[in-house]
Amino acid sequence: MINTGAESASHLTDIKCQLETVDFKQLIKALGKGVKGSRNLTLVESQYLFAGFACGLVSQVQMASAMMLMRVRGESAEEIAGAAMALKQLVSPSWQQLKVDIDWPVYAGKREQLPWLLLAAKLLAQLGHRVLLHGDSLSLAHRRHVACSVNALDIKAATTAEQAQFALTSDNIVYVEAHDMLPVLDDCRALHQELGLRSLVQMAVRCVNPTNARLSLRSYFHPGLDKQHLAIAEIMANAQALSSNNNYDQLVATFKGLQGETEINPRVSTQVSWLNTQGHSNSSSHSSQKGLINLATRLEAFSGAKTGQTALDSAELMHIWQHGALSGAANKLENATQILDQAMSSVESSLALVIKLLELTQTLNADNPKIASYSESELSTGDYINVQTLWQQRHQQKFKAKLQVA
């Protein structure tokens, strides 16, 4: 039985006690001292600031001021990593203890399309991989968020760690609203909406990996954020090597997602950057490898699939899962063929990528001298044939063990 409630309150109290000697005014002063005197926060200072806000030691005025000052200066990788580390620290042990293979943040939503990524995630779960989807459906209300479609595919949504454990045990997949793991995100979102500004929290929450899954996916939309995601992952790995009492290893993969969501866009070529970190806290250091996986464009000169997608109901996801096709009503759309082609190409590309990354988690070993510190590869025709076969066999059996990857 997973403990909740009192455990979470006790966890927050423990963190608050660790921060009582911090002078938070000095942190705000460091950010806003003036053109010549101001500076970015350090990793530790940023962690203190966000943890202090969650514990009630930093006021809303102070937090809003800090967010605005960091936004104007441009948030550094250290500041974002510090915020992510604070959020990770705030995740209660009951959530951290969940056994998950794939951490799949889904915070962007899509403007008009359904979240085709759910079909790939559901198949991975059926193959035996435990998948945690987490997002914020209350942010960017004009978008179609994953949370609005999980029920249509019989993917359970959990509000407690105990519910999440039940879903993972029974189905290998669960969706969780981020604020159920991290209530402070409600306060951060309220500040965003009142100020009308984005903040580093919106990037930091994608980097938390609350259950320490071996594979963690990250997506972005604006150019250059892939390098920042990898820098944040490396900073956090270094910090964990200094503070953790446990062995740890994590592969972080980041790419420009379809409309910013954590889903491959088959209409363009995609470059996936990954960072693998492994180590033991006793060594006070970690080893890492970096690399790229290239995905070629799968729908050359493709157009017209966006039109009419806003009218598609989430029930179409289940219809595609059950029948491999759109429903009769959706098939009446003028561009129904293009919609299905894009949907399945996105599913196959996302699925092929995750399977390739799962292969990496099994073959990469920081202590293996045969593994290069950097490598570049691409998804092959064989990779796509493999996932197409898995898709065709999705109803034939439920796999008891995890998919064996070479």
N, C-alpha and C positions, 0 to 999 in steps of 0.2 A: 504494500500500500504506500503510495506517495503522500508525504505530508504536505499540507497546504495551509493557507490562512495564517495561523500563529507563527509558522515557520517563516513566512515571507516578512511578517512584521518584525520578527527577531533579527532576520537577516539585514533589514534596513536599519534597525537600531544599532547593530554592530558596526555598519559602515559609518553611520552618523558619529559614533564615538571616536572613530579614527580621524575624523575631520574637524573636531571641535577646536583644535589649535590653529587651524588655517585662517589667515586674514584675507577674506575674499575681496575686501575693498582694494587691496594691493593688486589683485589680479585685474580688476577693472581698470585701475590706474595705469597698469602696464600697457593695456590696450589703447587707452585714450589720453595719454599724457601730452600728446602734441606731435607735430610733424617730425621733430628731431628726437623726442624722448620716448615715443611709443614703440612698441615691439610686439611681435607675435608671442603667444604663450608657449611655454615648453610643453612637452608631452605630459609631464606630471601635473603641471598647473592646469592644463585643459581637463585632465581626468578629475582633479579636485573640484573644478568649477561645476562640471555637469553632475558629478556625484553629490556635491553640496546642494545643488538645485533640487535634486530628487529627494534629498533628506530635509528640505525646508530651511537650510542654512543660508541659501542664496535667494534673495527676493525676486519676484517677477520683473521688477524694474531693473535690477542688476543683471538678470539673465538676458532681458531684452536688449539692454545696452551692450552687453558683451557680444551677443549675436550680431548686432548691427555693426559694431566696430570690427569684428572679424570679417564680416561680409565685405565691408568697404576696403579693408586692407587686402583681402583675398586670403581665404583660409589655407593655412599650411598643412602639409601631410601630417606633421606632428600634432597639430591641433585637432584634426579630424580623427587621428588614431587615438588621441587622448579621450575624445568624446566617446569613441567606440569602446575603448577599454572601460570607461565609466559605466556605459550601458551594459557591457558584458559582466562587470562586477555586480551590477544591480539585479541581474537575472538570478532568481532564487534557486537554491540547490535542487529543488524538485523538478525544475525545468532542465537544469544543466545535466541531470542524471539520465535523461532520456537517451536511449541508444538510437542514433540516426546515422545513416550512411551519406545522405545527400542533403545539404543545406541549400534551399532554393528560395532566396528572397524575391518577392513579387510586389514591388512598391510602385512601379510606374503606371500600371494600367495601360490600356490602349484606347485610342480615340474612337474607333468605330468597330474594330474587329473583335471577335470572341477570343478568349485566351486559349489558343490551340495548344499551348505548352502543357495544358492539363492532360491532354491525351497521351503525350509522351511520358509525363510523370506517372500517370495511372499504369501504363504498361511497365515502366521500370519497377513500380511497386509490385505488380503482379509477378515480375521476374524475381522478386525476393529482396529488392533493395528498399531500405526504409527511408522515406522521403518526408522532410519537413518543409512545407510551404508556409511562408509568413509574409504578411503585408499590412497595409493601412488603407482600408477602404474609405475612411473618412477624409483622407487627403485627396486633393485633385478630384473633386466630386463629379466633374464633367466627364471623367474617364470611365471605361468599363474595367472594373477591377476583378481580379481572380475570385475574390470573396463572393461575388454575385453569381458565380457559375459553378462553384464546387459541388453544391447540392445536386445540380443537374447530372453530375457524373458519379453520384453516390460516394463522393469524397467527404469524409466527416470533417466538420469544423469543431475545434475544441476551444473552450475558454479556461480550462484548468489543466495542470500537468497530468492529473489523474485521467481526465478525458483523453488527452493526447496519447498517453500510454496505452489506453484501451484501443484507440484507433490504430496506432502503430502495431500493436499485437495482433489485431484482427485483420487489418488491411494493408499494413506497411506504408501507409500514407496518411497525412493529416494536414489540415490548414489551420493556422492560428493567427488571429489579429495581434499585431505586435504589442498593442497596449495591454493585452492580457498577460503578456510576459513582462512588460515594462510599462507600468502605469504612468511614469513620468512623461511618456511620449504624448499623452493627452494634453499635458500642460505645454509641451514644446509646440505641438500643433496649434494650440490656441494662440500662442505668441506669433507664430508664422502668419496665421490668418488675420490677426489684429494689425500686425505691422505690414502685411502685404509683401513680405520678403521670404525668400528661401533662406535656409541656414545649413551649416555643416551637419546638423542632426540628420537631415534627409539622406546624406551620403553615409554618415557614420552607422546608422541603423542597419544598412545593408552589409556592413562589415563585422557584425557582432558574432555571427555563427553561434547562437545561444547554446547549442547542445554539443559543440566541439565535434561536428561531423568531419569525417576524413576529407570529403569533397565539398567545397563551398563555391557556389556560382555567384557571380556579380555581373550586373549589366549597367550600361551607361548610354547616353545619347550624344552628349557634346564631345567633340574631339579633344583628345589629350587626357581624358579621365581614366583611361586604361593604365597609364603610367602612374597616376596618383593612387589608383586602387592597389597596384602592386607595391608601391612605396609604403602605403598604409599597412598592408599585410606583412611586409618585412619588418616594419617598426614594431608592430604588435608581437611578431614572433620573437624578436630580440628581447622585448620587455617580458614576455612570458618565460623565456629561458632564464631570466634573472629572478623571477618571482615564483614560478610554479614549483610544486612539489611532485609533479607527475611527468611521465613521458608524454610527449605530444607530437603529433604530425598532422599536417594539413596541406591540402592542395587547393589553392585559390585560382579560379579561372575567371577571366573577365573579358567581355566583348560588347560591341555596340549592338544592343538588342533592337528588336522590331518595335519602333516607336518608344524606345527606351526600356521596354519590358525584357525580362530574362527569357527571351525566346529568339531563335535564329530567324533572320529575315532572308528568305530564299531568293529574293529579287536582286540581291547584291552579294558581292563577295564579302566574307567576314574573316577577320583575323582575331583569333582567340589567344590572348596572352595568359600564361599560367606561371605560378610560382609554387614550388613544393618546398616546404620546410619541415625538417625533422630534427629531433634532438632529445636530450635529457636535461632536466633542470640542474642536475649535479655538475654538469659541465659548464654551466653559466654561459652557454653559447649554443648556436644551432647551425646546421648545415642546410644549404638550399640549392635547388636547381631551378632554372628558368627555361621557358621555351615558348614556341608559337605553334598553333595548329591553324592551318589555312583551310577555309571552306570556300569552294568556288561557287559562283552564281549558278543556281539551279533553274531559274526561270528567266532566261535571256529574252530581252525585248517583250517582257510580260507587262500587260496593262489592263486596267478595267476592273480589277478584283475589289477595289475599295467601294465602288458604288453599290448601294443597297445593303451593305453589311450591317448598318445600324439597325435594320429591321429584323435581323436574325435573332431568334430567341436562344437562350442558353441551352434549351432542350435539343438544339441541333448537335451539340457535343455528344450527347448520349446516342443520338441517331447515327452519327458517324461511327461511334465506338461499336455499336451493335451491328450496323449494316454496311459501314464503309462508304456511306453516301449521305447526301442531304435528304431531308424529308420531302414529301411531295409538294408541300406548300413552298419550301425554299427552292425547289427545283424549277418553280415557275418564274423565278427571277431571270432576267435577261442574261445575266452574267454568272449563272449558277455554276457552270463548268469551271470558270476562272476562279471562283471562290473556293471550290473544292480542291482545285489544283494547288492553289496557294496554301490552303490549310494543310493538306497532306505533305506538301514539300516542307513546310515549316515543322511539322511533327517529325518527319523523317530526319531532317537536318539537326533538330534539337536532340532527338534520340541518339543519332549517330555520334554527335559530339559528346554527350554525357557518357556513352559507352566507351568512347575513346579515352575520356578522362578517367573513368573507372579502371581502365587498363593501366593507365599511368600510376594510379594509386597503388596498384599491385606490383608494378615493376620498378618504380623509383625507390631507391634506397640510398640515403645520404652516406652510408658507410660502404657502398659498393663502388670500387674504383672504376668499374666498367661503365658506370653511368656518367655521361658528360654533364658538365655544369650548365650547358645550354644545348638545346636541340630544337629543330624545326621539322614539322611534318605536315601532312595534309590528309584530309579524309579522301579515301579512295572509292572507286566504283564498288569494290568488295564490301566496304563499310556500309554503303547504302543498300546493297543487295541483302546484307545481313539484317538490317533493321526492317526492310520490307518483308522479309521472311518472318521475323518476329511479330510484325503487325498482322500478317495473314494468319498466324497461329495463335493469336491472342485469346481465342475462344476454345481452343482444343484442350487446354489444361491449365491449371494453376500450379505454377512451379513452387515446390517446397523449399528448394535451396536457392541461393543467389545465382544469378546468371554467371556462368564461368567465362571469364575473359582471359584471353591469352596474354 
